[in-house]
Amino acid sequence: PSLGRPGPHHFAHRAAGPALRRHARGLPPHPRPSTVDRRPGRGVWQPRLGLQPPYLLYLGNARDDLAAKTARGLAFWRPDWCVGQFRGSRCATTLGLPDLDFAQARVLGANTMIVGVANAGGVMDEETVRDVVAALDAGMNVASGLHERLTSHPQIVAAAQRNGRHLFDARNPPALDVGNGKPRAGRRLLTVGTDCSVGKMYTTLAVERELRSRGVKADFRATGQTGIFIAGSGVPVDAVVADFISGSVEWISPARNDNGWDLIEGQGSLFHASFAGVSLGLLHGAQPDALVLCHEPGRAHMRGLAHYPLPDLRTCLEANLQAARLTNPGVVAVGVAVNTSRLTPADAATACAQIEDLLGLPCQDPVTMGVGRIADRLQACFAN
């Protein structure tokens, strides 16, 4: 898939079992998203109501793997939370999870249906609205990452009210302040990209997992709808008014004094004419100590912009470092994460070696190679 995410064959064998086994043994799912904390300056948006695992992942009539990227991310990173998938009659992809209807999912313990699809404009068609109402009538909460909010449909609101269920729209940011750029305590890493959909979320989560395995305190800070569902917290930066983008990142990553790392999920690319503004706001608000550059080798042009070629890696990295220096003059690059899903293993190894020679940084595919060497460089750069 063009996302650089694993296809169904990568994780179908392990995505479905844990949640079903835990339910059968009467155990709670691993672990639940935290409770609401909307206090100013807390830096954490943790909406519990309407976001309670286990999940049924709604694919609807997704046309391809990319259209189901939200559901796919959840199935990969939180398999214990996912009991199955719901697919429409014209669905052209699968997560390798059991196909369930709404009643079956509820019997198996699903508390929430996640609308795990994305489309142009982020809208819900009539069939999706009907399915959401049916899921509510079956006794589930419903959460969505689409731009069109669940609460904008009276029939969905009515179904939630009559069933005592909750709705959660991930793209509904809290009240925010503008960024101020004041230095704050703690360490922060931000993933940046040569383009959109090159693996920034996967890389950030992989770094979190690697650092935690080494006993390092590290927390993923989500800035997109899929990341919010995975983390149970975050801010939907693409739904934030432009003036408040840097402030939103300061909010989710406040000062910390425990020698730990905030690992901030990047969005877009400084070289993407459509989304560079979001990327720049993230760079300023994150105040990053470290950057990881994310890239998909062989991509012909910027996603959705056939008239724009991908930037040169060295030029892209330096532009991101230069922008980040506004709020953190000491920022350094610690690695390159590549999406090699379209390459053979031999070609992937060659691509990584070439990038390492070019930039002098460790280069790995987070899914197939891990991020151990990137984490080594990070720890070496910040040993004191």
Short mmCIF file of the C-alpha atoms (twelve columns), coordinates in Angstrom:
data_MODEL
# 
_entry.id   MODEL 
# 
loop_
_atom_site.group_PDB 
_atom_site.id 
_atom_site.type_symbol 
_atom_site.label_atom_id 
_atom_site.label_alt_id 
_atom_site.label_comp_id 
_atom_site.label_asym_id 
_atom_site.label_seq_id 
_atom_site.Cartn_x 
_atom_site.Cartn_y 
_atom_site.Cartn_z 
_atom_site.pdbx_PDB_model_num 
ATOM 1   C CA . PRO A 1   0.000   0.000   0.000   1 
ATOM 2   C CA . SER A 2   1.181   3.535   -0.720  1 
ATOM 3   C CA . LEU A 3   0.930   4.423   2.965   1 
ATOM 4   C CA . GLY A 4   3.947   2.334   3.790   1 
ATOM 5   C CA . ARG A 5   1.760   0.465   6.193   1 
ATOM 6   C CA . PRO A 6   1.624   -3.294  6.288   1 
ATOM 7   C CA . GLY A 7   -1.115  -4.897  4.263   1 
ATOM 8   C CA . PRO A 8   -3.562  -7.417  5.740   1 
ATOM 9   C CA . HIS A 9   -1.097  -10.310 5.338   1 
ATOM 10  C CA . HIS A 10  1.376   -8.623  7.679   1 
ATOM 11  C CA . PHE A 11  -0.775  -8.825  10.772  1 
ATOM 12  C CA . ALA A 12  -3.967  -10.797 10.088  1 
ATOM 13  C CA . HIS A 13  -2.567  -13.724 12.066  1 
ATOM 14  C CA . ARG A 14  -2.295  -11.639 15.233  1 
ATOM 15  C CA . ALA A 15  -4.868  -8.885  14.959  1 
ATOM 16  C CA . ALA A 16  -8.034  -10.687 15.984  1 
ATOM 17  C CA . GLY A 17  -7.106  -13.211 18.645  1 
ATOM 18  C CA . PRO A 18  -6.110  -11.232 21.754  1 
ATOM 19  C CA . ALA A 19  -9.325  -9.253  22.206  1 
ATOM 20  C CA . LEU A 20  -11.491 -12.311 21.637  1 
ATOM 21  C CA . ARG A 21  -9.470  -14.391 24.107  1 
ATOM 22  C CA . ARG A 22  -9.555  -11.667 26.746  1 
ATOM 23  C CA . HIS A 23  -13.336 -11.282 26.342  1 
ATOM 24  C CA . ALA A 24  -13.877 -15.032 26.622  1 
ATOM 25  C CA . ARG A 25  -11.893 -15.066 29.874  1 
ATOM 26  C CA . GLY A 26  -13.849 -12.143 31.268  1 
ATOM 27  C CA . LEU A 27  -10.849 -9.808  31.185  1 
ATOM 28  C CA . PRO A 28  -10.962 -6.122  30.234  1 
ATOM 29  C CA . PRO A 29  -9.327  -5.037  26.992  1 
ATOM 30  C CA . HIS A 30  -5.804  -3.655  27.071  1 
ATOM 31  C CA . PRO A 31  -5.813  -0.753  28.305  1 
ATOM 32  C CA . ARG A 32  -8.641  1.755   28.064  1 
ATOM 33  C CA . PRO A 33  -8.161  5.336   26.910  1 
ATOM 34  C CA . SER A 34  -8.027  7.685   29.872  1 
ATOM 35  C CA . THR A 35  -10.668 9.994   31.201  1 
ATOM 36  C CA . VAL A 36  -11.367 13.511  29.997  1 
ATOM 37  C CA . ASP A 37  -8.869  16.204  30.993  1 
ATOM 38  C CA . ARG A 38  -9.576  19.494  29.229  1 
ATOM 39  C CA . ARG A 39  -7.948  21.840  31.743  1 
ATOM 40  C CA . PRO A 40  -5.901  24.591  30.086  1 
ATOM 41  C CA . GLY A 41  -2.210  23.829  29.969  1 
ATOM 42  C CA . ARG A 42  -2.560  20.148  30.765  1 
ATOM 43  C CA . GLY A 43  -1.494  19.249  27.249  1 
ATOM 44  C CA . VAL A 44  -3.638  16.139  27.140  1 
ATOM 45  C CA . TRP A 45  -7.010  15.655  25.501  1 
ATOM 46  C CA . GLN A 46  -8.284  12.274  26.616  1 
ATOM 47  C CA . PRO A 47  -11.905 11.688  25.591  1 
ATOM 48  C CA . ARG A 48  -13.161 8.541   27.237  1 
ATOM 49  C CA . LEU A 49  -16.862 8.736   26.493  1 
ATOM 50  C CA . GLY A 50  -17.536 7.292   23.056  1 
ATOM 51  C CA . LEU A 51  -14.001 5.888   22.796  1 
ATOM 52  C CA . GLN A 52  -14.161 2.729   24.860  1 
ATOM 53  C CA . PRO A 53  -12.589 -0.495  23.570  1 
ATOM 54  C CA . PRO A 54  -13.080 -3.217  22.467  1 
ATOM 55  C CA . TYR A 55  -13.714 -1.862  18.973  1 
ATOM 56  C CA . LEU A 56  -15.565 -2.937  15.862  1 
ATOM 57  C CA . LEU A 57  -13.713 -1.418  12.905  1 
ATOM 58  C CA . TYR A 58  -16.029 -0.049  10.242  1 
ATOM 59  C CA . LEU A 59  -14.678 -0.288  6.683   1 
ATOM 60  C CA . GLY A 60  -17.944 0.374   4.871   1 
ATOM 61  C CA . ASN A 61  -17.300 0.286   1.137   1 
ATOM 62  C CA . ALA A 62  -13.635 1.298   1.284   1 
ATOM 63  C CA . ARG A 63  -12.189 1.203   -2.230  1 
ATOM 64  C CA . ASP A 64  -8.634  0.280   -1.280  1 
ATOM 65  C CA . ASP A 65  -6.172  -0.072  1.593   1 
ATOM 66  C CA . LEU A 66  -5.571  3.662   1.762   1 
ATOM 67  C CA . ALA A 67  -9.283  4.353   2.258   1 
ATOM 68  C CA . ALA A 68  -9.184  2.119   5.356   1 
ATOM 69  C CA . LYS A 69  -6.002  3.622   6.817   1 
ATOM 70  C CA . THR A 70  -7.576  4.578   10.148  1 
ATOM 71  C CA . ALA A 71  -8.919  1.084   10.758  1 
ATOM 72  C CA . ARG A 72  -5.664  -0.452  9.540   1 
ATOM 73  C CA . GLY A 73  -3.598  1.602   11.955  1 
ATOM 74  C CA . LEU A 74  -5.756  0.515   14.879  1 
ATOM 75  C CA . ALA A 75  -5.616  -3.157  13.882  1 
ATOM 76  C CA . PHE A 76  -1.825  -2.999  13.658  1 
ATOM 77  C CA . TRP A 77  -1.007  -1.006  16.782  1 
ATOM 78  C CA . ARG A 78  -3.878  -2.009  19.078  1 
ATOM 79  C CA . PRO A 79  -4.860  -5.567  18.082  1 
ATOM 80  C CA . ASP A 80  -6.034  -6.298  21.632  1 
ATOM 81  C CA . TRP A 81  -8.718  -3.646  21.242  1 
ATOM 82  C CA . CYS A 82  -10.226 -4.956  17.968  1 
ATOM 83  C CA . VAL A 83  -12.809 -7.756  17.889  1 
ATOM 84  C CA . GLY A 84  -13.657 -7.603  14.183  1 
ATOM 85  C CA . GLN A 85  -14.459 -5.597  11.094  1 
ATOM 86  C CA . PHE A 86  -17.687 -4.577  9.347   1 
ATOM 87  C CA . ARG A 87  -17.496 -4.467  5.549   1 
ATOM 88  C CA . GLY A 88  -20.100 -3.279  3.092   1 
ATOM 89  C CA . SER A 89  -21.034 -5.263  0.000   1 
ATOM 90  C CA . ARG A 90  -18.650 -3.214  -2.173  1 
ATOM 91  C CA . CYS A 91  -15.705 -3.129  0.217   1 
ATOM 92  C CA . ALA A 92  -12.455 -3.838  -1.637  1 
ATOM 93  C CA . THR A 93  -10.098 -4.331  1.303   1 
ATOM 94  C CA . THR A 94  -9.788  -6.309  4.520   1 
ATOM 95  C CA . LEU A 95  -7.884  -6.140  7.787   1 
ATOM 96  C CA . GLY A 96  -7.854  -9.899  8.218   1 
ATOM 97  C CA . LEU A 97  -10.219 -9.596  11.174  1 
ATOM 98  C CA . PRO A 98  -13.471 -11.561 11.591  1 
ATOM 99  C CA . ASP A 99  -16.362 -10.129 9.565   1 
ATOM 100 C CA . LEU A 100 -19.117 -9.265  12.035  1 
ATOM 101 C CA . ASP A 101 -22.467 -7.560  11.911  1 
ATOM 102 C CA . PHE A 102 -23.380 -5.108  14.641  1 
ATOM 103 C CA . ALA A 103 -25.256 -7.551  16.839  1 
ATOM 104 C CA . GLN A 104 -22.448 -10.122 16.616  1 
ATOM 105 C CA . ALA A 105 -19.857 -7.492  17.506  1 
ATOM 106 C CA . ARG A 106 -21.832 -6.452  20.564  1 
ATOM 107 C CA . VAL A 107 -22.153 -10.059 21.739  1 
ATOM 108 C CA . LEU A 108 -18.368 -10.394 21.449  1 
ATOM 109 C CA . GLY A 109 -17.931 -7.394  23.701  1 
ATOM 110 C CA . ALA A 110 -17.456 -4.476  21.292  1 
ATOM 111 C CA . ASN A 111 -18.223 -1.221  23.112  1 
ATOM 112 C CA . THR A 112 -17.457 1.178   20.265  1 
ATOM 113 C CA . MET A 113 -17.636 1.147   16.492  1 
ATOM 114 C CA . ILE A 114 -14.821 3.138   14.919  1 
ATOM 115 C CA . VAL A 115 -15.626 4.629   11.526  1 
ATOM 116 C CA . GLY A 116 -12.208 3.695   10.212  1 
ATOM 117 C CA . VAL A 117 -12.404 5.011   6.648   1 
ATOM 118 C CA . ALA A 118 -11.190 8.143   4.906   1 
ATOM 119 C CA . ASN A 119 -12.355 9.740   1.681   1 
ATOM 120 C CA . ALA A 120 -12.114 12.979  -0.250  1 
ATOM 121 C CA . GLY A 121 -13.708 15.628  1.900   1 
ATOM 122 C CA . GLY A 122 -14.136 13.312  4.872   1 
ATOM 123 C CA . VAL A 123 -17.888 12.899  4.382   1 
ATOM 124 C CA . MET A 124 -20.448 10.242  5.321   1 
ATOM 125 C CA . ASP A 125 -22.757 8.927   2.630   1 
ATOM 126 C CA . GLU A 126 -26.296 7.772   3.322   1 
ATOM 127 C CA . GLU A 127 -25.255 4.147   3.779   1 
ATOM 128 C CA . THR A 128 -22.669 5.087   6.380   1 
ATOM 129 C CA . VAL A 129 -25.225 7.144   8.288   1 
ATOM 130 C CA . ARG A 130 -27.643 4.185   8.284   1 
ATOM 131 C CA . ASP A 131 -24.901 1.867   9.511   1 
ATOM 132 C CA . VAL A 132 -23.933 4.241   12.306  1 
ATOM 133 C CA . VAL A 133 -27.560 4.358   13.464  1 
ATOM 134 C CA . ALA A 134 -27.711 0.544   13.355  1 
ATOM 135 C CA . ALA A 135 -24.537 0.273   15.436  1 
ATOM 136 C CA . LEU A 136 -26.009 2.635   18.039  1 
ATOM 137 C CA . ASP A 137 -29.234 0.629   18.077  1 
ATOM 138 C CA . ALA A 138 -27.136 -2.496  18.662  1 
ATOM 139 C CA . GLY A 139 -25.763 -0.894  21.821  1 
ATOM 140 C CA . MET A 140 -22.379 0.451   20.736  1 
ATOM 141 C CA . ASN A 141 -20.885 3.909   21.015  1 
ATOM 142 C CA . VAL A 142 -19.608 5.328   17.724  1 
ATOM 143 C CA . ALA A 143 -16.403 7.270   17.054  1 
ATOM 144 C CA . SER A 144 -15.339 8.849   13.778  1 
ATOM 145 C CA . GLY A 145 -12.308 10.623  12.390  1 
ATOM 146 C CA . LEU A 146 -14.059 12.100  9.371   1 
ATOM 147 C CA . HIS A 147 -14.305 15.852  8.889   1 
ATOM 148 C CA . GLU A 148 -18.103 15.562  8.709   1 
ATOM 149 C CA . ARG A 149 -19.123 15.148  12.306  1 
ATOM 150 C CA . LEU A 150 -21.427 12.480  13.650  1 
ATOM 151 C CA . THR A 151 -23.229 15.173  15.598  1 
ATOM 152 C CA . SER A 152 -24.149 17.003  12.383  1 
ATOM 153 C CA . HIS A 153 -26.714 14.257  11.572  1 
ATOM 154 C CA . PRO A 154 -29.938 14.522  13.578  1 
ATOM 155 C CA . GLN A 155 -30.779 10.845  13.028  1 
ATOM 156 C CA . ILE A 156 -27.427 9.797   14.513  1 
ATOM 157 C CA . VAL A 157 -27.860 12.108  17.504  1 
ATOM 158 C CA . ALA A 158 -31.389 10.783  18.046  1 
ATOM 159 C CA . ALA A 159 -30.183 7.158   17.925  1 
ATOM 160 C CA . ALA A 160 -27.452 7.886   20.454  1 
ATOM 161 C CA . GLN A 161 -29.929 9.570   22.795  1 
ATOM 162 C CA . ARG A 162 -32.544 6.836   22.648  1 
ATOM 163 C CA . ASN A 163 -29.936 4.140   23.298  1 
ATOM 164 C CA . GLY A 164 -27.945 6.014   25.915  1 
ATOM 165 C CA . ARG A 165 -24.814 5.779   23.765  1 
ATOM 166 C CA . HIS A 166 -21.979 8.233   23.184  1 
ATOM 167 C CA . LEU A 167 -20.624 9.846   20.023  1 
ATOM 168 C CA . PHE A 168 -17.017 10.934  19.604  1 
ATOM 169 C CA . ASP A 169 -15.787 13.081  16.716  1 
ATOM 170 C CA . ALA A 170 -11.991 12.986  16.707  1 
ATOM 171 C CA . ARG A 171 -11.765 16.107  14.547  1 
ATOM 172 C CA . ASN A 172 -13.304 18.350  17.180  1 
ATOM 173 C CA . PRO A 173 -10.420 20.213  18.844  1 
ATOM 174 C CA . PRO A 174 -10.657 21.809  22.280  1 
ATOM 175 C CA . ALA A 175 -10.233 25.510  22.979  1 
ATOM 176 C CA . LEU A 176 -6.602  26.475  22.404  1 
ATOM 177 C CA . ASP A 177 -4.228  29.398  22.819  1 
ATOM 178 C CA . VAL A 178 -1.876  30.694  20.164  1 
ATOM 179 C CA . GLY A 179 1.681   29.442  20.448  1 
ATOM 180 C CA . ASN A 180 4.226   31.536  22.311  1 
ATOM 181 C CA . GLY A 181 7.485   29.747  21.520  1 
ATOM 182 C CA . LYS A 182 8.751   30.002  25.102  1 
ATOM 183 C CA . PRO A 183 11.387  27.350  25.929  1 
ATOM 184 C CA . ARG A 184 9.931   24.559  28.042  1 
ATOM 185 C CA . ALA A 185 11.460  21.678  29.942  1 
ATOM 186 C CA . GLY A 186 11.688  18.169  28.568  1 
ATOM 187 C CA . ARG A 187 12.841  16.408  25.409  1 
ATOM 188 C CA . ARG A 188 10.807  16.233  22.190  1 
ATOM 189 C CA . LEU A 189 11.125  14.362  18.919  1 
ATOM 190 C CA . LEU A 190 9.068   15.216  15.844  1 
ATOM 191 C CA . THR A 191 8.661   13.141  12.699  1 
ATOM 192 C CA . VAL A 192 8.716   15.106  9.439   1 
ATOM 193 C CA . GLY A 193 8.236   13.958  5.861   1 
ATOM 194 C CA . THR A 194 9.190   14.411  2.256   1 
ATOM 195 C CA . ASP A 195 5.471   13.996  1.489   1 
ATOM 196 C CA . CYS A 196 2.122   13.068  3.011   1 
ATOM 197 C CA . SER A 197 1.388   9.457   3.973   1 
ATOM 198 C CA . VAL A 198 4.979   8.277   4.171   1 
ATOM 199 C CA . GLY A 199 4.792   6.707   7.644   1 
ATOM 200 C CA . LYS A 200 5.165   9.499   10.203  1 
ATOM 201 C CA . MET A 201 2.639   8.018   12.632  1 
ATOM 202 C CA . TYR A 202 4.044   4.494   12.321  1 
ATOM 203 C CA . THR A 203 7.557   5.818   12.852  1 
ATOM 204 C CA . THR A 204 6.591   7.808   15.929  1 
ATOM 205 C CA . LEU A 205 4.824   4.825   17.495  1 
ATOM 206 C CA . ALA A 206 7.749   2.541   16.631  1 
ATOM 207 C CA . VAL A 207 10.170  4.917   18.369  1 
ATOM 208 C CA . GLU A 208 7.898   4.977   21.411  1 
ATOM 209 C CA . ARG A 209 7.856   1.190   21.551  1 
ATOM 210 C CA . GLU A 210 11.632  0.944   21.110  1 
ATOM 211 C CA . LEU A 211 12.447  3.514   23.779  1 
ATOM 212 C CA . ARG A 212 10.038  1.991   26.266  1 
ATOM 213 C CA . SER A 213 11.615  -1.432  25.673  1 
ATOM 214 C CA . ARG A 214 14.891  0.167   26.833  1 
ATOM 215 C CA . GLY A 215 13.346  1.534   29.989  1 
ATOM 216 C CA . VAL A 216 13.189  5.096   28.662  1 
ATOM 217 C CA . LYS A 217 10.094  7.129   29.486  1 
ATOM 218 C CA . ALA A 218 8.478   8.024   26.172  1 
ATOM 219 C CA . ASP A 219 4.980   9.079   25.134  1 
ATOM 220 C CA . PHE A 220 3.396   9.236   21.697  1 
ATOM 221 C CA . ARG A 221 1.602   12.561  21.126  1 
ATOM 222 C CA . ALA A 222 -1.070  12.175  18.474  1 
ATOM 223 C CA . THR A 223 -1.927  14.930  16.004  1 
ATOM 224 C CA . GLY A 224 -4.215  13.012  13.609  1 
ATOM 225 C CA . GLN A 225 -7.426  11.039  13.945  1 
ATOM 226 C CA . THR A 226 -5.838  7.589   13.678  1 
ATOM 227 C CA . GLY A 227 -3.218  8.459   16.253  1 
ATOM 228 C CA . ILE A 228 -5.898  9.821   18.588  1 
ATOM 229 C CA . PHE A 229 -7.787  6.523   18.397  1 
ATOM 230 C CA . ILE A 230 -4.574  4.581   19.042  1 
ATOM 231 C CA . ALA A 231 -3.360  6.759   21.910  1 
ATOM 232 C CA . GLY A 232 -6.740  7.668   23.386  1 
ATOM 233 C CA . SER A 233 -5.565  11.289  23.447  1 
ATOM 234 C CA . GLY A 234 -4.191  14.029  21.215  1 
ATOM 235 C CA . VAL A 235 -5.332  16.965  19.121  1 
ATOM 236 C CA . PRO A 236 -6.592  16.837  15.493  1 
ATOM 237 C CA . VAL A 237 -4.208  19.431  14.108  1 
ATOM 238 C CA . ASP A 238 -5.802  19.507  10.641  1 
ATOM 239 C CA . ALA A 239 -9.025  20.725  12.282  1 
ATOM 240 C CA . VAL A 240 -7.319  23.502  14.240  1 
ATOM 241 C CA . VAL A 241 -7.683  27.118  13.077  1 
ATOM 242 C CA . ALA A 242 -4.377  28.132  11.458  1 
ATOM 243 C CA . ASP A 243 -3.398  30.709  14.094  1 
ATOM 244 C CA . PHE A 244 -3.570  28.052  16.803  1 
ATOM 245 C CA . ILE A 245 -1.590  25.191  15.208  1 
ATOM 246 C CA . SER A 246 1.668   25.833  17.052  1 
ATOM 247 C CA . GLY A 247 -0.294  26.428  20.245  1 
ATOM 248 C CA . SER A 248 -2.049  23.089  19.881  1 
ATOM 249 C CA . VAL A 249 1.314   21.305  19.822  1 
ATOM 250 C CA . GLU A 250 2.545   23.246  22.844  1 
ATOM 251 C CA . TRP A 251 -0.662  22.087  24.539  1 
ATOM 252 C CA . ILE A 252 -0.269  18.360  23.853  1 
ATOM 253 C CA . SER A 253 3.434   18.468  24.720  1 
ATOM 254 C CA . PRO A 254 3.827   20.706  27.781  1 
ATOM 255 C CA . ALA A 255 6.909   20.912  29.984  1 
ATOM 256 C CA . ARG A 256 8.018   17.604  31.475  1 
ATOM 257 C CA . ASN A 257 10.672  17.045  34.145  1 
ATOM 258 C CA . ASP A 258 11.044  13.262  34.271  1 
ATOM 259 C CA . ASN A 259 13.886  12.916  31.715  1 
ATOM 260 C CA . GLY A 260 11.390  11.372  29.325  1 
ATOM 261 C CA . TRP A 261 10.586  12.052  25.684  1 
ATOM 262 C CA . ASP A 262 7.472   13.391  24.020  1 
ATOM 263 C CA . LEU A 263 7.290   11.818  20.556  1 
ATOM 264 C CA . ILE A 264 5.142   14.041  18.370  1 
ATOM 265 C CA . GLU A 265 3.377   12.694  15.295  1 
ATOM 266 C CA . GLY A 266 4.146   14.841  12.262  1 
ATOM 267 C CA . GLN A 267 1.715   15.766  9.491   1 
ATOM 268 C CA . GLY A 268 2.112   16.685  5.821   1 
ATOM 269 C CA . SER A 269 5.366   18.050  4.419   1 
ATOM 270 C CA . LEU A 270 7.018   21.439  4.115   1 
ATOM 271 C CA . PHE A 271 7.246   20.653  0.391   1 
ATOM 272 C CA . HIS A 272 3.565   19.801  -0.112  1 
ATOM 273 C CA . ALA A 273 1.779   22.859  -1.502  1 
ATOM 274 C CA . SER A 274 -1.505  21.816  0.122   1 
ATOM 275 C CA . PHE A 275 -0.372  21.029  3.664   1 
ATOM 276 C CA . ALA A 276 2.923   22.822  4.306   1 
ATOM 277 C CA . GLY A 277 1.218   25.251  6.682   1 
ATOM 278 C CA . VAL A 278 0.303   22.480  9.103   1 
ATOM 279 C CA . SER A 279 3.828   21.039  8.905   1 
ATOM 280 C CA . LEU A 280 5.391   24.412  9.723   1 
ATOM 281 C CA . GLY A 281 3.082   24.983  12.673  1 
ATOM 282 C CA . LEU A 282 4.056   21.583  14.046  1 
ATOM 283 C CA . LEU A 283 7.748   22.354  13.706  1 
ATOM 284 C CA . HIS A 284 7.355   25.602  15.633  1 
ATOM 285 C CA . GLY A 285 5.018   24.293  18.320  1 
ATOM 286 C CA . ALA A 286 6.874   21.030  18.898  1 
ATOM 287 C CA . GLN A 287 10.089  22.870  19.752  1 
ATOM 288 C CA . PRO A 288 11.813  19.603  18.792  1 
ATOM 289 C CA . ASP A 289 15.199  18.534  20.069  1 
ATOM 290 C CA . ALA A 290 15.303  15.793  17.434  1 
ATOM 291 C CA . LEU A 291 13.828  15.139  13.999  1 
ATOM 292 C CA . VAL A 292 13.297  11.886  12.122  1 
ATOM 293 C CA . LEU A 293 12.776  12.322  8.380   1 
ATOM 294 C CA . CYS A 294 10.190  9.968   6.826   1 
ATOM 295 C CA . HIS A 295 10.305  9.040   3.133   1 
ATOM 296 C CA . GLU A 296 8.966   6.585   0.553   1 
ATOM 297 C CA . PRO A 297 11.644  5.721   -2.037  1 
ATOM 298 C CA . GLY A 298 10.437  5.623   -5.625  1 
ATOM 299 C CA . ARG A 299 7.373   7.821   -5.218  1 
ATOM 300 C CA . ALA A 300 6.924   9.637   -8.525  1 
ATOM 301 C CA . HIS A 301 5.482   12.922  -7.257  1 
ATOM 302 C CA . MET A 302 3.904   14.598  -4.254  1 
ATOM 303 C CA . ARG A 303 0.717   12.841  -3.218  1 
ATOM 304 C CA . GLY A 304 -2.217  14.331  -5.112  1 
ATOM 305 C CA . LEU A 305 0.023   16.853  -6.901  1 
ATOM 306 C CA . ALA A 306 1.353   15.248  -10.070 1 
ATOM 307 C CA . HIS A 307 2.934   18.569  -11.096 1 
ATOM 308 C CA . TYR A 308 5.204   18.628  -8.012  1 
ATOM 309 C CA . PRO A 309 8.186   16.246  -7.771  1 
ATOM 310 C CA . LEU A 310 9.400   14.967  -4.416  1 
ATOM 311 C CA . PRO A 311 12.113  17.114  -2.838  1 
ATOM 312 C CA . ASP A 312 15.733  16.096  -2.659  1 
ATOM 313 C CA . LEU A 313 16.343  14.396  0.707   1 
ATOM 314 C CA . ARG A 314 19.178  16.665  1.769   1 
ATOM 315 C CA . THR A 315 17.228  19.792  0.808   1 
ATOM 316 C CA . CYS A 316 14.125  18.552  2.639   1 
ATOM 317 C CA . LEU A 317 16.005  17.685  5.817   1 
ATOM 318 C CA . GLU A 318 17.828  21.011  5.933   1 
ATOM 319 C CA . ALA A 319 14.591  22.954  5.363   1 
ATOM 320 C CA . ASN A 320 12.963  21.179  8.301   1 
ATOM 321 C CA . LEU A 321 15.971  21.766  10.536  1 
ATOM 322 C CA . GLN A 322 16.051  25.433  9.583   1 
ATOM 323 C CA . ALA A 323 12.345  25.888  10.342  1 
ATOM 324 C CA . ALA A 324 12.667  24.048  13.661  1 
ATOM 325 C CA . ARG A 325 15.537  26.308  14.752  1 
ATOM 326 C CA . LEU A 326 13.097  29.179  15.249  1 
ATOM 327 C CA . THR A 327 11.953  27.669  18.551  1 
ATOM 328 C CA . ASN A 328 14.858  25.288  19.246  1 
ATOM 329 C CA . PRO A 329 18.220  26.368  17.800  1 
ATOM 330 C CA . GLY A 330 19.831  23.112  19.013  1 
ATOM 331 C CA . VAL A 331 17.622  20.728  17.028  1 
ATOM 332 C CA . VAL A 332 19.376  17.767  15.361  1 
ATOM 333 C CA . ALA A 333 18.368  15.018  12.938  1 
ATOM 334 C CA . VAL A 334 18.735  11.503  14.346  1 
ATOM 335 C CA . GLY A 335 17.539  9.249   11.535  1 
ATOM 336 C CA . VAL A 336 15.552  8.521   8.413   1 
ATOM 337 C CA . ALA A 337 12.521  6.214   8.418   1 
ATOM 338 C CA . VAL A 338 11.607  4.763   5.028   1 
ATOM 339 C CA . ASN A 339 8.511   3.077   3.721   1 
ATOM 340 C CA . THR A 340 9.831   0.154   1.664   1 
ATOM 341 C CA . SER A 341 6.533   -1.651  1.161   1 
ATOM 342 C CA . ARG A 342 6.877   -1.387  -2.616  1 
ATOM 343 C CA . LEU A 343 10.459  -2.684  -2.663  1 
ATOM 344 C CA . THR A 344 11.966  -6.137  -2.465  1 
ATOM 345 C CA . PRO A 345 14.026  -6.828  0.676   1 
ATOM 346 C CA . ALA A 346 17.226  -6.495  -1.348  1 
ATOM 347 C CA . ASP A 347 16.133  -3.195  -2.886  1 
ATOM 348 C CA . ALA A 348 15.020  -1.944  0.529   1 
ATOM 349 C CA . ALA A 349 18.453  -2.666  1.991   1 
ATOM 350 C CA . THR A 350 20.108  -0.887  -0.939  1 
ATOM 351 C CA . ALA A 351 17.850  2.154   -0.576  1 
ATOM 352 C CA . CYS A 352 18.652  2.425   3.142   1 
ATOM 353 C CA . ALA A 353 22.385  2.136   2.501   1 
ATOM 354 C CA . GLN A 354 22.247  4.870   -0.140  1 
ATOM 355 C CA . ILE A 355 20.333  7.215   2.155   1 
ATOM 356 C CA . GLU A 356 22.768  6.565   4.989   1 
ATOM 357 C CA . ASP A 357 25.687  7.409   2.706   1 
ATOM 358 C CA . LEU A 358 23.940  10.582  1.553   1 
ATOM 359 C CA . LEU A 359 22.877  11.970  4.921   1 
ATOM 360 C CA . GLY A 360 25.128  10.239  7.418   1 
ATOM 361 C CA . LEU A 361 22.126  9.117   9.460   1 
ATOM 362 C CA . PRO A 362 20.776  5.654   10.338  1 
ATOM 363 C CA . CYS A 363 18.016  4.649   7.923   1 
ATOM 364 C CA . GLN A 364 15.445  1.928   8.658   1 
ATOM 365 C CA . ASP A 365 11.942  0.795   7.736   1 
ATOM 366 C CA . PRO A 366 10.052  0.909   11.061  1 
ATOM 367 C CA . VAL A 367 7.759   -1.980  10.105  1 
ATOM 368 C CA . THR A 368 10.237  -4.471  8.629   1 
ATOM 369 C CA . MET A 369 13.510  -3.384  10.264  1 
ATOM 370 C CA . GLY A 370 12.498  -1.664  13.468  1 
ATOM 371 C CA . VAL A 371 14.039  1.595   14.663  1 
ATOM 372 C CA . GLY A 372 16.772  0.310   16.943  1 
ATOM 373 C CA . ARG A 373 19.615  2.118   15.205  1 
ATOM 374 C CA . ILE A 374 17.624  5.361   15.076  1 
ATOM 375 C CA . ALA A 375 17.011  5.042   18.814  1 
ATOM 376 C CA . ASP A 376 20.729  4.387   19.324  1 
ATOM 377 C CA . ARG A 377 21.553  7.669   17.568  1 
ATOM 378 C CA . LEU A 378 18.893  9.517   19.571  1 
ATOM 379 C CA . GLN A 379 20.277  8.292   22.863  1 
ATOM 380 C CA . ALA A 380 23.850  8.999   21.798  1 
ATOM 381 C CA . CYS A 381 22.980  12.585  20.873  1 
ATOM 382 C CA . PHE A 382 21.259  13.185  24.221  1 
ATOM 383 C CA . ALA A 383 23.355  11.089  26.544  1 
ATOM 384 C CA . ASN A 384 23.764  13.912  29.065  1 
# 
